[in-house]
Amino acid sequence: NSPIFKHAYPETGKDIKIMGMRNGRDLTLTVAMAFVDQYIHNEAMYFERKEIIRDNLVQFVNHKKNSLDNVTVHINTLDDPSRGPGGMYLTVLGSSAESGDSGQVGRGNRVNGLISFNRPQTLEAAAGKNPVNHVGKIYNVLSHQMARRIYKEIKGISGVTVFLCSQIGKPLDEPLTATAKLILEEGVNLQDVEKEVASVIHVELAYIQVFLDELAMGNHPVC
């Protein structure tokens, strides 16, 4: 959003969201960037400009990656050239507010009923969001369900935190990453529980449609 960048790329709106996922020494950046339609004359120009901007971002992060080996940049991953105007992130003012991404919801209690400042937690607000396709709500509740099952069903575990991260355009049952952080009881090794933990996560993702139906019916409270 710097003046220099906006001068070079006036088609980029100011509503920009960036999600980063680091895996070891590799970093994946997913950028949601609203394009301003008055600067885009046709579909070919949209995808051409998007690729030029992506190359610019890759050059920028490569100069700053320091201890990282690889940085991958994705922009507007929901785009689909086969869908015409509907397959492009075009706006009038450069804001996602034009697409219904609006409204305010309280970001107080988490879905487990607690405000835990010293524990990992999401900033997504689950209440009032669509239980069918709002991934922030869905993964918020699902990660707690996974953690609860792992804790109750697998012996030797005294604490569980499950992290789910999505990428725009990816199916709900194919998260960008699904990770469980475990606190093991004394004398228990990771190898003793690893396969069982992975099995719980895989099963929950495989039956995510059942979970979505339950969520829509109000069977999972969102405090």
Secondary structure, 3 states (H helix, E strand, C coil): CCHHHHHHCCCEEEEEEEEEEEECCEEEEEEEEEEEHHHCCCHHHHHHHHHHHHHHHHHHHHCCCCCCCEEEEEECCCCCHHHHHHHCCEECCCCHHHHCCCCCCCCCCCCCCCCCCCCCCCCCCCCCCCCCCCHHHHHHHHHHHHHHHHHHHCCCEEEEEEEEECCCCCCCCCCCEEEEEEEECCCCCHHHHHHHHHHHHHHHHHCHHHHHHHHHCCCCCCC
